[in-house]
């Protein structure tokens, strides 16, 4: 499954200090998103303040940018962000930033074709906007148009060689094309620029595992576990890597550590039982399989789950 648009919007936006387009002089009677569900009291106060500023100065596009960014930073307010973004681009049809931001909102809503329309328009309005091309590349990848996605992300990297997330997007595209070594090389560059980026390490470890480069994958799992000692999935993945290297006792230790964090996670018991079998510890393997059987008893069969959709009368 292809990943969605990364990051919050203003992380990639450079606000202009001057020269705001004065395309709308009318006083807005209503601004979309002011009563969106899921907005906290502190956010409501910020939204109200920005709304008042927009009512005083509707010609200032940067205020619309600020409000759209505030609405788009939570999943619960994406619908409100889309409503407000549509109103914003009507008032400022030639503002590439607002088009880009609306496109990213659509992307987070899995509306990739609507996202493409806005992002493509943003790039046409401002061909030198690296941020617009960055998000367009991610959108094109989501649409399966990887050749065009690579062209755009390469343009971003040429303009902003220190933008770690651009290398990450390129690695995703290359991985989708099964160019695993090239994908790892892009992640190497992303991690060199942002050593604390755990999503980069997660992706690199996954690709290294595909390549059966278990030793290097373990380095990334070590970093993820150090970052989050309760990351049971990294314990599970590191255990599998050690199992494939023949380090069976170390694999048992990792499966056990994962179980301590997530005692109901079935794959941890399955992995440990498998390693116990390899070690000849049949009794311990049987004990883990008994736990698995108990966990299976607690699962609710899909056919027994009531239908609350109203489709069946």
C-alpha positions as CSV (number, residue, x, y, z in Angstrom):
1,X,0.0,0.0,0.0
2,X,1.3,3.4,-0.9
3,X,1.8,5.9,1.9
4,X,-0.1,9.1,2.1
5,X,1.2,12.7,2.1
6,X,3.8,13.2,4.8
7,X,4.1,16.0,7.3
8,X,2.2,19.1,8.4
9,X,1.7,21.8,5.8
10,X,3.7,24.7,7.1
11,X,6.8,22.6,7.5
12,X,7.4,23.1,3.8
13,X,6.0,26.6,3.3
14,X,8.1,29.8,3.1
15,X,5.7,32.7,3.8
16,X,6.4,35.8,1.8
17,X,7.3,38.9,3.8
18,X,5.4,41.2,1.4
19,X,3.5,41.3,-1.8
20,X,0.3,39.6,-0.7
21,X,-2.2,39.5,-3.6
22,X,-5.1,41.8,-3.1
23,X,-7.6,39.8,-5.1
24,X,-10.5,40.1,-2.7
25,X,-11.8,43.3,-1.2
26,X,-15.2,42.1,0.0
27,X,-16.0,41.5,3.6
28,X,-16.5,37.7,4.1
29,X,-19.9,37.0,5.6
30,X,-18.9,33.4,6.6
31,X,-15.7,31.4,6.8
32,X,-15.8,27.7,6.5
33,X,-14.4,25.6,9.3
34,X,-15.2,27.9,12.3
35,X,-17.5,25.3,13.9
36,X,-15.7,22.1,12.8
37,X,-16.0,19.0,15.1
38,X,-12.9,17.9,17.0
39,X,-11.5,21.4,17.6
40,X,-10.1,21.9,21.1
41,X,-10.8,25.1,23.1
42,X,-7.3,26.4,22.6
43,X,-7.5,25.8,18.8
44,X,-11.0,27.4,18.8
45,X,-9.4,30.6,20.3
46,X,-6.7,30.6,17.7
47,X,-9.2,30.0,14.9
48,X,-11.5,32.8,16.2
49,X,-8.5,35.2,16.4
50,X,-7.4,34.4,12.8
51,X,-11.0,34.6,11.6
52,X,-11.3,38.1,13.0
53,X,-8.1,39.1,11.3
54,X,-9.4,37.7,8.0
55,X,-12.6,39.7,8.4
56,X,-10.5,42.9,8.9
57,X,-8.0,42.1,6.2
58,X,-9.6,39.6,3.7
59,X,-6.9,40.6,1.1
60,X,-4.1,39.1,3.1
61,X,-3.5,35.6,1.8
62,X,-1.1,34.7,4.6
63,X,-3.9,34.8,7.1
64,X,-5.9,32.3,5.0
65,X,-2.7,30.1,4.9
66,X,-2.4,30.2,8.7
67,X,-6.1,29.3,9.2
68,X,-5.9,26.4,6.7
69,X,-2.8,25.1,8.3
70,X,-4.5,25.2,11.7
71,X,-7.5,23.3,10.4
72,X,-5.5,20.7,8.5
73,X,-3.2,19.5,11.4
74,X,-5.7,17.0,12.7
75,X,-7.6,14.2,11.0
76,X,-10.8,15.2,12.8
77,X,-10.8,18.7,11.1
78,X,-9.9,17.7,7.5
79,X,-13.4,18.1,6.2
80,X,-13.5,21.6,7.6
81,X,-10.0,22.3,6.1
82,X,-11.2,21.2,2.7
83,X,-14.3,23.5,2.9
84,X,-12.1,26.4,4.0
85,X,-9.4,25.6,1.4
86,X,-12.0,25.6,-1.4
87,X,-13.2,29.0,-0.3
88,X,-9.6,30.2,0.0
89,X,-8.6,29.2,-3.6
90,X,-11.8,30.9,-4.9
91,X,-10.7,34.1,-3.3
92,X,-7.0,33.7,-4.3
93,X,-7.1,31.6,-7.5
94,X,-3.5,32.4,-8.4
95,X,-2.0,31.7,-5.0
96,X,0.2,28.6,-5.4
97,X,0.6,28.1,-1.6
98,X,-3.1,27.8,-1.0
99,X,-3.5,25.4,-3.9
100,X,-0.7,23.3,-2.6
101,X,-2.2,23.2,0.9
102,X,-5.6,22.3,-0.3
103,X,-4.0,19.5,-2.4
104,X,-2.3,18.1,0.6
105,X,-5.6,18.2,2.6
106,X,-7.2,16.2,-0.2
107,X,-4.3,13.8,-0.2
108,X,-4.7,13.2,3.5
109,X,-8.4,12.4,2.8
110,X,-7.3,9.8,0.2
111,X,-8.8,12.0,-2.5
112,X,-5.8,11.7,-4.8
113,X,-7.4,12.9,-8.0
114,X,-8.7,16.0,-6.4
115,X,-5.2,16.4,-4.8
116,X,-3.5,16.2,-8.1
117,X,-5.8,18.9,-9.6
118,X,-4.7,21.4,-7.0
119,X,-1.0,20.4,-6.8
120,X,-0.6,20.4,-10.6
121,X,-2.2,23.8,-10.7
122,X,0.1,25.0,-7.9
123,X,3.2,23.9,-9.9
124,X,1.9,25.6,-13.0
125,X,1.3,28.8,-11.1
126,X,4.8,28.6,-9.5
127,X,7.2,26.2,-11.4
128,X,10.0,27.1,-9.0
129,X,8.0,26.1,-5.9
130,X,10.0,23.1,-4.5
131,X,7.4,22.5,-1.9
132,X,4.7,22.3,-4.5
133,X,6.7,19.8,-6.5
134,X,7.5,17.8,-3.4
135,X,3.8,17.2,-2.7
136,X,3.0,16.7,-6.3
137,X,5.6,13.9,-6.5
138,X,4.0,12.2,-3.5
139,X,0.6,12.5,-5.1
140,X,1.8,11.2,-8.5
141,X,3.3,8.2,-6.7
142,X,0.0,7.5,-4.9
143,X,-1.7,7.6,-8.4
144,X,0.9,5.1,-9.7
145,X,2.5,7.6,-12.0
146,X,6.1,6.9,-10.8
147,X,8.0,8.2,-13.8
148,X,6.5,11.7,-13.4
149,X,6.9,11.4,-9.6
150,X,10.6,10.8,-10.0
151,X,11.0,13.8,-12.4
152,X,9.4,16.1,-9.8
153,X,11.2,14.7,-6.8
154,X,14.5,14.9,-8.6
155,X,13.8,18.6,-9.3
156,X,13.2,19.1,-5.6
157,X,16.4,17.4,-4.5
158,X,18.3,19.5,-7.0
159,X,16.9,22.7,-5.5
160,X,16.9,21.6,-1.9
161,X,19.6,18.9,-1.4
162,X,19.3,19.1,2.4
163,X,15.6,18.2,2.4
164,X,15.6,14.8,4.1
165,X,12.0,14.1,3.4
166,X,12.6,14.4,-0.4
167,X,15.0,11.5,-0.3
168,X,12.4,9.6,1.7
169,X,9.7,10.1,-1.0
170,X,12.2,9.1,-3.7
171,X,13.0,5.9,-1.7
172,X,9.3,5.0,-1.6
173,X,9.0,5.5,-5.4
174,X,12.1,3.3,-6.0
175,X,10.9,0.7,-3.6
176,X,7.6,0.5,-5.5
177,X,9.6,-0.1,-8.6
178,X,11.5,-2.9,-6.7
179,X,14.8,-1.0,-7.0
180,X,15.7,-1.9,-3.5
181,X,19.4,-1.0,-3.4
182,X,18.7,2.4,-4.9
183,X,15.9,2.9,-2.4
184,X,18.2,2.1,0.5
185,X,20.7,4.6,-0.8
186,X,18.1,7.3,-0.7
187,X,17.2,6.4,2.9
188,X,20.9,6.5,3.8
189,X,21.0,10.1,2.7
190,X,17.7,10.9,4.5
191,X,19.1,9.4,7.8
192,X,22.4,11.1,7.4
193,X,20.5,14.4,7.3
194,X,18.0,13.5,10.0
195,X,19.5,10.7,12.3
196,X,16.4,10.8,14.5
197,X,13.9,10.1,11.8
198,X,12.5,6.7,13.0
199,X,10.2,6.4,10.0
200,X,13.3,6.5,7.7
201,X,14.9,3.8,9.8
202,X,11.7,1.7,9.8
203,X,11.5,1.9,6.0
204,X,15.2,1.1,5.6
205,X,15.0,-1.9,7.9
206,X,12.1,-3.3,6.0
207,X,13.9,-3.0,2.7
208,X,17.1,-4.5,4.1
209,X,15.0,-7.4,5.3
210,X,13.7,-7.9,1.8
211,X,17.3,-8.0,0.7
212,X,18.1,-10.4,3.5
213,X,20.7,-8.0,4.8
214,X,19.8,-8.9,8.3
215,X,22.8,-7.5,10.1
216,X,22.3,-4.0,8.7
217,X,18.6,-4.2,9.4
218,X,19.3,-5.0,13.1
219,X,21.2,-1.7,13.4
220,X,18.0,0.1,12.5
221,X,15.9,-2.0,14.8
222,X,18.4,-1.3,17.6
223,X,17.9,2.5,17.0
224,X,14.1,2.2,17.0
225,X,14.0,0.2,20.2
226,X,16.4,2.6,21.9
227,X,14.1,5.4,20.8
228,X,11.0,3.6,22.0
229,X,11.6,0.7,24.4
230,X,8.0,-0.3,24.1
231,X,8.1,-0.8,20.3
232,X,7.1,-4.4,20.3
233,X,7.0,-4.7,16.5
234,X,10.7,-3.7,16.3
235,X,11.4,-6.4,18.9
236,X,9.5,-8.9,16.7
237,X,11.4,-7.8,13.6
238,X,14.8,-7.9,15.3
239,X,14.0,-11.3,16.6
240,X,13.2,-12.5,13.1
241,X,16.4,-11.0,11.8
242,X,18.4,-12.8,14.5
243,X,16.6,-16.0,13.8
244,X,17.6,-15.8,10.2
245,X,21.2,-15.2,11.3
246,X,21.0,-18.4,13.4
247,X,21.2,-16.4,16.7
248,X,18.4,-18.3,18.2
249,X,18.9,-17.5,21.9
250,X,19.1,-13.8,21.1
251,X,15.9,-14.2,19.0
252,X,14.1,-15.8,22.0
253,X,15.2,-12.8,24.1
254,X,13.7,-10.4,21.6
255,X,10.4,-12.3,21.3
256,X,10.2,-12.4,25.1
257,X,10.9,-8.7,25.4
258,X,8.1,-8.0,22.9
259,X,5.7,-10.2,24.8
260,X,6.4,-8.3,28.0
261,X,5.2,-5.2,26.2
262,X,2.4,-6.7,24.2
263,X,1.3,-9.9,25.9
264,X,-1.7,-10.4,23.5
265,X,0.2,-10.0,20.3
266,X,-0.1,-13.5,18.7
267,X,2.9,-13.3,16.2
268,X,5.3,-12.9,19.1
269,X,4.3,-16.2,20.5
270,X,4.3,-17.8,17.1
271,X,7.9,-16.6,16.5
272,X,9.1,-17.7,19.9
273,X,7.5,-21.1,19.6
274,X,9.1,-21.6,16.2
275,X,12.6,-20.7,17.6
276,X,12.0,-23.0,20.6
277,X,11.3,-25.8,18.2
278,X,14.6,-25.1,16.4
279,X,16.4,-25.2,19.8
280,X,14.8,-28.5,20.6
281,X,12.8,-27.0,23.6
282,X,9.6,-28.8,22.8
283,X,7.9,-28.2,26.1
284,X,8.3,-24.4,25.9
285,X,7.1,-24.5,22.3
286,X,4.0,-26.3,23.3
287,X,3.4,-23.8,26.1
288,X,3.5,-20.9,23.6
289,X,1.2,-22.7,21.3
290,X,-1.2,-23.2,24.1
291,X,-1.2,-19.5,24.7
292,X,-1.9,-18.9,21.0
293,X,-4.9,-21.3,21.3
294,X,-6.2,-19.3,24.2
295,X,-5.8,-16.0,22.3
296,X,-7.7,-17.5,19.4
297,X,-10.6,-18.4,21.7
298,X,-10.9,-14.7,22.6
299,X,-11.2,-13.6,19.0
300,X,-14.7,-12.8,17.8
301,X,-15.4,-14.5,14.5
302,X,-16.2,-12.0,11.8
303,X,-19.6,-13.6,11.1
304,X,-20.6,-12.9,14.7
305,X,-19.9,-9.2,14.6
306,X,-23.2,-7.4,14.5
307,X,-23.9,-5.1,11.5
308,X,-24.5,-1.6,12.7
309,X,-24.5,-0.1,9.2
310,X,-28.2,-0.5,8.7
311,X,-27.6,-2.4,5.4
312,X,-29.4,-5.5,6.7
313,X,-32.9,-5.1,8.1
